[in-house]
């Protein structure tokens, strides 16, 4: 990966994809009465890699603001390892976890507005960097709302 050589481009993404360092995974949560649905991408503490989040794809079952928060504690759902987007490559060390919780977890850094039952992706690429033991999650603004989040990232 070219670090410090200027902004990342789609060519950087294709380079990482071809070299087996690009991963993806999906998580869904909710709806759950009285609870907020959370879906997290976590770089486990002992992973030994840095994750650069490339893109988030999201779907909300109802109109809602979707909040993107930093949250470094693993959610309670079983971890699902990232799938190598170079078909046949080794699984990722980053994991996706889910949880329904009465309180919003994490520190907000982005809002994503969604009309009812719609799918989207922010136009920005290269959203954030996660060191070992760090995570990011998406949570809707209201309770009892189901969400489905797909993550794409690079590990190096």
C-alpha positions as CSV (number, residue, x, y, z in Angstrom):
1,X,0.0,0.0,0.0
2,X,1.2,3.4,-0.8
3,X,1.2,5.4,2.4
4,X,1.8,9.1,2.3
5,X,1.8,9.4,-1.5
6,X,-1.3,11.4,-1.8
7,X,-5.0,10.5,-1.7
8,X,-6.1,6.9,-2.2
9,X,-7.8,6.1,-5.5
10,X,-9.7,3.3,-7.0
11,X,-6.4,2.1,-8.4
12,X,-5.1,1.6,-4.8
13,X,-8.2,-0.4,-4.0
14,X,-7.7,-2.6,-7.1
15,X,-4.0,-3.1,-6.1
16,X,-5.0,-4.3,-2.6
17,X,-7.8,-6.5,-4.1
18,X,-5.3,-8.2,-6.5
19,X,-2.8,-8.7,-3.7
20,X,-5.3,-10.4,-1.3
21,X,-5.5,-7.6,1.3
22,X,-9.1,-6.5,0.5
23,X,-11.9,-7.9,2.6
24,X,-15.7,-7.6,3.0
25,X,-18.4,-8.8,5.4
26,X,-22.0,-8.0,6.2
27,X,-23.9,-7.8,9.4
28,X,-27.6,-7.3,10.2
29,X,-29.3,-6.4,13.5
30,X,-32.8,-5.7,14.7
31,X,-35.5,-4.7,14.8
32,X,-35.7,-5.1,18.6
33,X,-38.4,-3.3,20.6
34,X,-36.9,-0.5,22.8
35,X,-33.4,-1.2,21.5
36,X,-31.0,0.3,19.0
37,X,-29.4,-2.0,16.4
38,X,-25.6,-1.9,16.2
39,X,-23.4,-3.4,13.5
40,X,-19.6,-3.1,14.1
41,X,-16.4,-3.6,12.2
42,X,-13.7,-4.5,14.8
43,X,-10.0,-4.9,14.4
44,X,-9.3,-7.4,17.3
45,X,-6.6,-6.4,19.9
46,X,-4.1,-9.1,18.9
47,X,-4.7,-8.9,15.2
48,X,-1.3,-7.5,14.3
49,X,-2.8,-5.5,11.3
50,X,-4.1,-2.1,10.6
51,X,-7.5,-1.8,8.9
52,X,-8.3,1.0,6.5
53,X,-12.1,1.1,6.0
54,X,-12.8,1.6,2.3
55,X,-16.5,1.8,2.1
56,X,-19.8,1.2,4.0
57,X,-23.0,0.0,2.2
58,X,-26.1,0.4,4.3
59,X,-29.8,-0.5,4.3
60,X,-32.4,0.6,6.8
61,X,-35.8,-0.9,7.0
62,X,-37.4,2.5,7.8
63,X,-36.5,6.2,7.4
64,X,-33.7,6.9,9.8
65,X,-30.5,8.7,10.4
66,X,-27.7,6.2,10.5
67,X,-24.9,7.2,12.8
68,X,-21.3,6.1,12.3
69,X,-19.5,5.9,15.6
70,X,-16.0,4.9,16.8
71,X,-16.4,2.1,19.5
72,X,-13.4,0.1,20.6
73,X,-15.3,-2.5,22.7
74,X,-16.4,-5.7,21.0
75,X,-20.1,-6.0,20.7
76,X,-21.7,-9.1,22.1
77,X,-22.7,-10.9,18.9
78,X,-20.5,-13.7,17.6
79,X,-17.6,-12.4,15.4
80,X,-17.8,-13.1,11.7
81,X,-14.4,-12.9,9.9
82,X,-13.9,-10.8,6.8
83,X,-14.0,-12.7,3.5
84,X,-11.1,-12.1,1.2
85,X,-12.4,-10.4,-2.0
86,X,-9.6,-12.1,-4.0
87,X,-11.7,-15.3,-4.2
88,X,-9.8,-18.2,-2.5
89,X,-7.6,-15.9,-0.4
90,X,-7.1,-16.2,3.4
91,X,-9.8,-14.9,5.7
92,X,-9.4,-11.4,7.2
93,X,-8.5,-10.7,10.7
94,X,-11.1,-7.9,11.0
95,X,-14.5,-9.1,12.2
96,X,-18.1,-7.9,12.1
97,X,-20.2,-8.1,15.3
98,X,-23.8,-7.1,16.1
99,X,-25.7,-6.1,19.2
100,X,-29.1,-4.7,20.2
101,X,-28.7,-2.2,23.1
102,X,-31.0,0.3,24.8
103,X,-28.2,3.0,24.6
104,X,-26.2,4.2,21.6
105,X,-22.7,3.0,21.8
106,X,-19.6,4.9,20.7
107,X,-18.6,8.4,19.6
108,X,-20.3,9.8,16.5
109,X,-18.3,11.1,13.6
110,X,-20.7,10.9,10.7
111,X,-24.5,10.9,10.0
112,X,-26.0,9.0,7.0
113,X,-29.6,9.9,6.1
114,X,-31.7,7.2,4.6
115,X,-35.3,7.2,3.3
116,X,-37.4,4.2,4.1
117,X,-36.3,0.8,2.8
118,X,-33.5,2.1,0.7
119,X,-29.9,1.1,0.1
120,X,-26.9,3.4,-0.2
121,X,-23.2,4.1,0.2
122,X,-21.4,7.4,1.0
123,X,-19.5,8.8,-1.9
124,X,-16.4,9.1,0.2
125,X,-13.8,6.4,0.1
126,X,-11.2,5.6,2.8
127,X,-13.4,6.4,5.7
128,X,-11.2,5.7,8.7
129,X,-8.2,3.8,10.0
130,X,-8.5,1.1,12.8
131,X,-5.5,0.0,14.7
132,X,-5.5,-3.2,16.7
133,X,-8.2,-3.1,19.3
134,X,-10.2,-0.4,17.6
135,X,-13.7,-0.5,16.0
136,X,-16.3,1.4,14.1
137,X,-20.1,0.8,14.1
138,X,-23.3,2.0,12.5
139,X,-26.4,2.6,14.6
140,X,-29.8,4.0,13.6
141,X,-31.3,7.1,15.3
142,X,-34.4,5.3,16.6
143,X,-35.3,2.1,18.4
144,X,-36.9,-1.0,16.8
145,X,-35.3,-0.3,13.4
146,X,-33.5,-3.1,11.5
147,X,-30.3,-2.3,9.7
148,X,-28.0,-4.3,7.3
149,X,-24.4,-3.0,6.9
150,X,-21.8,-4.3,4.5
151,X,-18.2,-3.3,5.1
152,X,-15.2,-3.2,2.7
153,X,-11.7,-2.8,4.0
154,X,-8.0,-3.3,3.5
155,X,-5.6,-5.0,6.0
156,X,-1.9,-4.4,6.1
